[in-house]
Amino acid sequence: MLKKILNENNFLNEILTILRSGADSKTLNDRLSDYHDNDIAEAFEQLNENERKALYPVLGAERISEIFSYIEDPDEYLRELGIDGAAQVLSLMDSDDAVDAMDDLDLSTRKRLVDLMDDNSSHDVKLIMSYSNDEIGSLMTTNYIVIKNTLNVRQAMQELISQAGENDNISTVYVTNKHDKFFGAIDLKDLIIARADTPLSDIIMLSYPYVSDHAKIDECIERLKDYAEDSIPVIDGSKRLIGVITAEDLMEASDEELSEDYAKLGGLSEQEDLEESTFVSVKKRLPWLIILLFLGIGVSSIVGIFETVVAILPIVICFQSLILDMAGNVGTQSLAVTIRVLADDQVSGADKLRLVTKEIRIGFFNGLFLGIMAFMFIGGYICIFKQNPVHYAFLISGCVGLSLMVAMVISSLVGTLIPIFFNKIKIDPAVASGPLITTVNDLVAVISYYGLVWILLINVLNMGG
C-alpha cells in the first residue's frame, strides 16, 4: 500500500514535461505552483545544461531561488547563471540556504557574490560565514519573527503580519528588549487567542531555551533536540538575538554528526561521497591506514617473538585467527556501546565507571560461554580430524578456550577505556575507530594466546618437549 502511494506521488515525469513544454513565464510558473519545490528541484537536476539555461529567464530569479534551496550542491547551476544572476538568486534565498549553496565555490567567487548581493542579504550571509563549521552560528538562519517586549497583543499581531511575508518561521515569535537583547518567546497559538489589550508580558515565556553563537555543535545538539521546539534562538556574547536554529537544521546537523562518526569508526579522516574522485578518497583513507600498518607490523613482531612456541607446538597456530577475530569483534561491540553512552553530555564519572565494570562482566560471561564451547568443539576436532590422543586434544582446546576468555575480557576493557580516555582529553571518542580497536585487540589477543600456550602447555605441562 505504501509503495502504491509513493508511486502515485512521484511527479518527476509530470514536472519534466512542464519544464520542457516551452511555455511562457506566467504559464510555466502557474503550472509549477501545483507542485512542491522539492519535487521541482529533483526534476530540474534531470535537465541538461542547455535546457536549464533556456529555463532560467523563464522561471525568474524568485522561483529559481526556491528550487535551489532544495538542491544539495547547486554550485554548478550558480555558475551557469553568471555572477550577476547568481547574486540576484542568492539574495532571494534564506541566508543559511545561500551560505550552503556557495559552500563548494572557491573563496574569490564567494566574495564577489556576497559583495553583489543586496545589503540585508549580504550582511546576514557574512555573519553566518564568520563562524567556523563546528559552531552553532554556522547553522543558524536569520529567517524569524522578532518583536519588542513593550508592545501589547494588538500591536504584536500587526508586527507579526508585517514580518510574516518575508519569514517562514512564524510558529514561535521571539521577543527582545529595547537594547535588542533576547527577552523571551511567545507561542503563535498563545498570541492568537490572547485578548487584544493584553500586555505581552502575560504570555511571554521568559525562560525559553537559547544557545550561544560560538557553542560547539557536537556539544549541544542532543540538548537542543530534547527541547523538541520548532526553533531555538541564537544569541551573541552580549545576549543579543542574532538568529535561530530550526528543527530542520538540527536534524541535518545530527545526520552530519552521525555520518562523521561512522566515517571515523571506519578509520576515515573525513566523510566520502560518490561524486569524489579516487584521489580524494585515497587521501581520506590513507592517514589511518598508515597508522594501522605500523600497528600491524607491531603485532607481527610480537608473533615473531613466539616463533619458538609455534615450532614446539605447530598445531596452536591453527587457532590464532579464532582468538584474534573474536577479540576484535568484542572490542568493536564495546566501542560502539561506549561511544553511544559518551554522546550524552550529562554522563557522569560514576556512569563511566559503571559502564566499564558492566563491559568487563559482559566480556567475562561471553568469554566463559564461548571458551567452554571452544574447549568442547576444538577438542573434538583435534581428536577426530587430527587423530590425536584425547588428553592431548583437550589440553590444547582447554588452553584455546582459556585464551579466548582472557582475550575477550581484556578486549572489552580496551574497547571501553580507549574512547573514555579520548573523551577525557577532549578528543572525539569516535576517533577510536573500529580498525584501531581491532588492531590493538589483535596485539592483546596474540600476547594472551601465545603467552598462555608458553606458560601452561610448554612450561607447566611439558607438551611438545
N, C-alpha and C positions, 0 to 999 in steps of 0.2 A: 504493500500500500504506500509506504514512504517513498519507495523508488518511483512509483507512478506519479506521486505528487511532485517530486523533484523534476521528473521529466517534463511534466506539464508546465512547470515554471522556468524552463530553460528557454530564455528568449533570445539566445545568441543569434540564431539564424534570422529571426524577425528583425532584429536591430541591424544586422549586417545588410539586409535587403533595403531598409530605410536609408542607411548611411550611403549606400551605393545607388540610390534612386535618382540622384541628380536634381533633387527638389531644391527650391529656393530657400533662403534662410528662415523665413517665417514658417513655411510649411514643414520644413525639416525639424525645427525646434518644437513646433506644436505636436508633431507625431512622436518625437522622443520624450515629451513630457509625460507620456503614459508609462515610461519605464524608469526603473531605479538607476541612479548614476553608476552604481557598481556594475550592473549588467551592461550598461553602455560602455564603460571602461573596458570590460572584458572583450566586447565586440570590437572596440576601437583598436585593441592590440592585435587583432587579426588582419587589419588592413596593411597594405604595403605603403611604402613611403610616398609614392605619387598620389595614392588615394587620400592619404592623410593631409598632404599639402593642399590638395584641392578642397578639402573639407574645412580647413582652419578658418578661412574668411567667411564661409557659410555658417558655421556653428557660432562664431563670435567668441570673444575673449571670456565672457562670463560663463558660458556653457563649457568651454574648454577647461576653465579653472575647476569647475565642479567635477569634470571627468578625470582630470589629472590628480585630484585628491584621492582617487581610488586606485591609481596605478602605482605599483610599488617602486619602480625605478623609471620615472618619466624624463630622465636627463636627455635621452636620445631625442624625444619629442620636443623638448625645450630648445635644443639646437636647431631643429627643423623650423621652428618659429622665427628664428633670428633673435638677436639680442633685445631689440625694442619690443617685439611681440611677446617674447618670453617674460620680460619685465612687467608688461601690462597684465599678463595672465597671473603671474606670481602675486601681483598687488591685490588681485581679487580673491586669492586663496586665503584660508586661515593661516595665521603666522606660522604655526607649528607645521602645517602641511607644506608651506612654502619652503621652510628650512629642510624638511625631509626631501622635497623634490630636488633641491640643489645639492644634496649630500654627496653625490658622485661626480659633481663638476669640479674642475680644477679651481684653485684659490683665486686666481685672477679673474676668471669668468664669474665666479660667485660675487666678487667685489663689484664688478661692473654692473651686474644685475641688481644688486642691492642698492647701488647708487642711483639707478634709473627708476626704481620703484617709487610710488608716491610716499610722501613724508611719513604718514602714520604707519604704513606697512613696513617701510624701511626701518623705522625706529624699533618696531616690535621684533622684526627679524634679527636685527643687530643685537637686541637684548638677549634673545634665545641663543644666538650663535656665540655669545660671550661666555657661555657656560661650557665646561668640559662634558664629554659624553656620559660620564658616570654621575653627574649631578642632576638633581631633580629639575633645576631650571631649564635644562636642555629638553625636557619632555613637556613643559607647560605650554598652554595656549593663552593668548590674550583675548579670546572669544568668550566673554562672560558679561553678566549684568551687574552693575555696581551702583548703589545709591548712597546718599548721606543719611546719617542717623538723626538728623534734625527734622526730617520730613514726617508728615502724617501718612496714613494709609492711602488717602485720595491722591496726594502728591506722588507717593511711591508708585502707584498704579500708572499714573501719567508718565512718569520717568521710565517705567518698565516698558510701556507701549512704544515710547520714542526710541528705546535702545533695541527692542526685540527684532526689528527689521534687519539689523546688522549683526546680530548674535544668535547662535543656535542654542547655546547652553542657558536655558531660561528656567529650568526646574528649581534651581536654587539661586536666590538673589543675595548678593554679597553687600555688606554694609561697611562703610568707612566713616571715620570722624572727619572733622574739618581739616585735619592735617594729612588726610588720605591714608591714615593708619587703619589696619584691619580692626573692625569693631565687633563683627558677628555675622550671622547669616539668617535668612528667612526662607522657609519652605514656600514655594509658589502657592500651594494649596492654602496655607495659613494666611497669605496675603490676600488671596481672592475672597475668602469667606469672612475676613475681618471687616468691621464697620468702618465707613469712610473716614470718620473723625478720630479713629483710634490712634494713639501715638505708636510709632514704630517700636518703641522700647518694650511694649507689651508683647510683641510677637517675635522679637529678635532672639536668636539662640546665641547667647554671649560666650558660651564655652564650646563653640563649634571648632572641630579639629582643623589644624593647619600644619603646614610643613615649610621648613626653611628652604630658600632657593639653592643654597650650597650643600644641602644634605645629600649624602650618597644614596643613590637609587637602591642598591642592593641591601642597604642597612634599614631602610624604612618601607620597602614595598609591601612586606607582609602586614605591617601595622596599618598601612593605608587601606589595604584590601579588607581588613577586618571591619572598617567603618561602614563598608557597603554603601557609600554615598555616590551620587552621580558625578560629583566633582569635589575636589579638595583645594582650598585656597593655598597659594604660594606667596610667602612674604619674604621681604629682604631683611637685612640686618637692623633696619630702623622700624621694622614691623609694618612697612607699607605694603599694601596689596599690589602685586605686580603680575599675577597670572593665576591660572587654576590648572590642576591635573584632573583630567576626566577619567571616568571608569574605563573608557576605551584605551586611553594612554597607559593605564595601569595594567590592563590585560596584555597589551603589546610588550610592555616592559617586562612583565612576568614571563611571557613566552621567550623573549630575548634572553633573559637570565637563565631560563631552563635550557635553552639551546647552547648557551655558553658553558653551562655546567656539563652538559652531555659531551661537548667538544673537549673540555678539559679531562673528563673521565676517560675519554678515548685517547688521551695523550696528544691532543692537538693544541697548538698555541692560540688558534683562532677558529671561528666557525668557517665552514666551507659551503659553497652552493654550486649548482650545476653549471652556472654561467662562467665560473672561474676557469682560467687557463690551467693547464697541467703544471706549469712552472710555479704559479702562485700557490697551488695546493701542495706542491712538494716543499715549498718554503715554510708552510704552516706545519707540516708534519715532521720535518727533518730535525728541529731542535730536540724534541723529546726522544726521537729515535736515536740520536747521537748519545744522549744521556743513558738510554736503556742499553745501547750497545756496550758501553763501558761497564754498566752494572752486570750485563750478561757475561762479559769477559771475567768479571769478578766471580760470578757463580761457577763458570767453567774452571777457573783456577782452583776454587775450593774442591771441586770434583777431582781435579788432578792431585790434590793433597791426599785423597783417599784411594789412589790407584792401587795401593798395597792391599786394601780391603777387597777390591774387585778382583785382584789377582788371586787372593786366597779363597774367596767365595764368589765366583763369577755369576752365580745364579741371582745374587741380590740386585744386579744391575737391571734385571727384567722388571723390577717393581719400582724403579726410580721415578718413572713418569707418573705412576699412580700417586705417589706421595706428593710430587710437585704439583700435579693438576688439582688434587683435592685441596691442598694448602692454598693455591691461588684462588680457587672457587670460593672457599670460606672467607678469605681475606677480602675479596671483592664484595661479598654479601655484607660483611661488617662495615666496609667502606660506604656502601650505598645507604645503609641504615644510619650511620653516623653523620653523613653529610645532610641527610634529611632532618635529623634532630638539630644539627647546628644551624640550619636555616632559620630556626626560631630564635630571634634575638633575646627572648626572655629566658632562655635555658640557663640554669644556674650551675655553679660548680658542683653542687650536690647531685644535680641531674646528670652531669657528665660522669661523675664517679659511679652513679647507679648504672649508667649505660655501659661503662667499662666492665663492671662486675657481671652484669647481665650477659654481655657478649662472651665473657670468659666461660660462664656457666653453659651457655648455648654451645660454644665450641667444645667444651668438655663432654657434654652429653651426646652431641652429634658424633664427636670423635670416638667416644666409647662404643656407641652403637655400630658405627661403620668399622671401627677397629675389630670388633668381635666378628662382624660379617667377613672382613678381610681375612682374619685368622682362620675361619672355617673354610671359605671358598679357596683361598690360596693354598692352604694345607692340602685340601682335596686335589687341587690342580697339580701340585708337585708330586703327590703320591701316584695319581692315575696317569698323568700325561708325561711326567718326567721320570716316573718309575723309581722314585727314591724311597728309602725307608720311612715309615710313618713318623718316628720320633724326629728324624732329620727334617721332614717336610713341615711338621707343626712347630718346630723350633724356629725355622725360617719364617713361617707365616705369623708366628707369635711376635717376632721382632718387627715384622712389617706392620702388624696391627697396632703395636705399641707406638711405633714411629708415626703412624698415621694419626693416632690420637694426640700425641705430643705436638706434631706439626699443626694440626687443626686448632688446638688451643692457642698456641703462640701466634698463628696467623690471624685468628680472631682478635687477639690483643693488638697486633701490628695494624690491622685494618681499622681499628678503633682509635688507637693512640696517635697515629701519624696525622690524620685530619684534625684531631683535637689540638695537637701541637701547632699545626699550621694556623688554626683559628686563633690560638693564644698569641702568636707572634704577628697577627693581623695580615696573614696571607690567606687568600681564598682556599678553604679546605678542599674544594673540587680539584685543586692543583695536584692533590694526592691521587693522581689518576689511576684507573684500573691497571694499565700496563706497569706503572711504577710499583704499586702494591703487589702485583703478581710477581714482579722480578725480585722485590725484597723478600717475599714469602718463598720464592724458589731458593734463595740463599738460606733462609731459615730451615726449609724442608731438607735440603741437601745435608746441612750440618747435623740436623736431628737424626735423619735416617742413617747416614753412614757412621755417625758418632755412636749411635746405639748398636749398630752391627759390630763395630770395632770393639766396643766395651763388652757387650753381652755375649755375642756369638763367638768372637775370636779370643778375647782375653779371659772371659769367665768360663765359657763352655768349651773352649779349645777346639771349636769346629774348624775344619779345613787345615788343621795343623798336621 
